[in-house]
Amino acid sequence: MADERGEQVGDTIGLRTRNDTRVSAITRVEVVTEGVLTRMLLNDPALEGYAVVLFDEFHERSIHTDTALAFLRETVGALRPDLRIVVMSATLNTEALAARLRTDAVVKVEAERHPVTISHRPPDPGENLTSAAAAAIVDAVGSDAHAGDLLVFLPGVGAITRVERSVRRALDSRLDDELVVMPLHGSLRSDDQDAALRRDPRGRRKIVLATPLAETSVTIDGVATVIDAGQRRRPEIDHGRGMGVLRTVTASRAAADQRTGRAGRQQPGTCIRLWHAGDDAHRPADEPPEITTADLSSLALDVAAWGATDIHELPWLDAPPAPALDQARSLLVDLELLDAQHRLTDHGRHAHRLGADPRLAHLLARSVELEAAYPGAVATACLLAAALADGDLLRGRHRPVDLRLRLDALLGTRRDDADPQTLRLARDTARRWERRLGVSDTAAADLDLTGLLTSVAFPDRIGRRRDDGGSFLLASGAGVAIDPDDGLARQQWLAVAETEGVGADAQILTAAPLQLDDLEAVHAARIVERDEGGWDRRAGDVVFERQLRLGPLILQRRPEASPDEAAVAAGLVAGLRREGLGLLRWDDSDRRFRERLAFVHTHDPETWPAVGTTTCSPRPTRGCRPDSTAPVAARTSNR
């Protein structure tokens, strides 16, 4: 926009992002991210000085889009009836959306569309999608049927890296002189993104490997061929595990059509879809709004900062789902960011001002309190939060789990597997938080604190190694696996930051080792002391021990010399039911008494019940209960 006016960004056209602000006294239009818009509204609910807010590419419906729109609609109703809101997109269901927004102010603009020929090239049996994409690129470059520059849609940065490597190997002799391969994703510097959008100055044919970012960005000059892998990465919440995950999912038909249209912006084009033509009917029609699938902890914190006493009174297009909202609020209460009535605490107010994900904001705010006991905690927390805020700093399919390696790279240690662009952005982020928290010397960072600080942000993901060494049990009760060859696989305790997959397939992506004494010191309020025990079949006796526990994790255990008498009695009864009366020491008088009871039962069974030494049957008769094998827990208390 600024370039078309022959100006610099920051003159008439301004910019506000998380890492960059360029506005001036003459700025009339500000281009902002939805997250920044939400923050602007929280700082100034009336949005004084602005006349119009325009949401472009509204069909994408991020959580921040929905949150900002709900806040704005409340602002218009209560404070600024003169403020105008415009939503726009090339793929909107205009009538349905206008009805939900309660407006008849609809403007439609027709644009020229060139025809695009669609073909399908599904992967061969045994061929993965990235290999199929690389092969399709090589074929398209060598075919007269596919003209112009190529735009290839891939689900994420990892897929882009793998495809780029394969394409460079296959087309090595033609690169530099005839062809140029260019990634396009949100982690790149603006200069690199701009280079991918423009024609190559040397006239070479471009192969642009893009995330879904390119679905709706400005026209990429020169593109006439699109290759679509048909997938995208979507943030979702796993309710059973209490974790947000980023899943690779099938792109919708609307997204596929949007991608296809990129080939016909400037001339007739072609689109190669890497799936069977018959699969189109099985794709979802549209992408679900992010608010219906993703982790809602940031939304819940923003709503609390907005001051809404009832989240459902806000004018949402789609209300936050109750299970995900309850889970998010539970996390925020656990991190002491909200109180029991879901209002901001003092700690929550301080953390929210930092403008980070709730877990990372809690980490940064808490690090200030830990600095006295753990020198270097604040500097280390700034690096750790920056390393966790966006994509992984390391590249490659088999990346080491250890977070300390990421922090070491941020401090300047050269690594061949570190991504330079992501490193640069993370360093900028770390410096921003250092300024806010008053850190003057990054060298004060202590990488040995990485695990401790990770556990502050993710207390529910503190993990203890199981006996097999290939998996860990988390404080949340979930189990996660780790590559047995990874350097952290034999650690007894880990603080886990990121996982991938669900259920038995869940894998640790990033973590750091954690010392038990640090865990006990920093998480003392979460640790409980319990007497645990009951009948132990191996010992042939009742066994009790005192345990220190963090959720299901046992931190320490020692024999309990004087357990609760009622618990001992219950354990003995459970043992007798399991093992039978043969456990008891019978003397001659006991045996004679049992013989007399058996005699009278034989002669008068209606009056005298049978007496034996076997356990109860699985289907108990009157007066007999089945075996109880559950341990008996006695006293439980906070530590």
DALIN-V15103 format. One record per run of one state. SS is the DSSP state (A for helix, B for strand, O for the rest). FROM is the first residue (numbers start at 1). TO is the last residue. Records with the same first field share a line. If there is no record, write none. Layout:
# DALIN-V15103
SS=FROM-TO  FROM-TO
This chain:
# DALIN-V15103
O=1-2  6-12  17-20  23-28  33-33  44-51  56-57  61-62  79-83  88-93  102-115  121-128  142-148  154-156  171-171  176-178  185-189  198-204  211-211  216-222  229-230  239-242  251-252  265-268  274-276  283-289  293-296  307-310  314-321  335-337  339-343  345-345  354-357  371-376  390-393  395-401  411-417  419-419  438-441  445-446  458-458  466-470  475-478  482-492  501-502  506-506  514-515  523-523  527-527  537-540  551-552  560-564  580-580  584-587  604-631  639-639
A=3-5  34-43  58-60  63-78  94-101  129-141  157-170  172-174  190-197  212-215  253-264  277-282  290-292  297-306  311-313  322-334  346-353  358-370  377-389  403-410  420-437  442-444  447-457  459-461  503-505  516-522  524-526  565-579  581-583  588-603
B=13-16  21-22  29-32  52-55  84-87  116-120  149-153  175-175  179-184  205-210  223-228  231-238  243-250  269-273  338-338  344-344  394-394  402-402  418-418  462-465  471-474  479-481  493-500  507-513  528-536  541-550  553-559  632-638
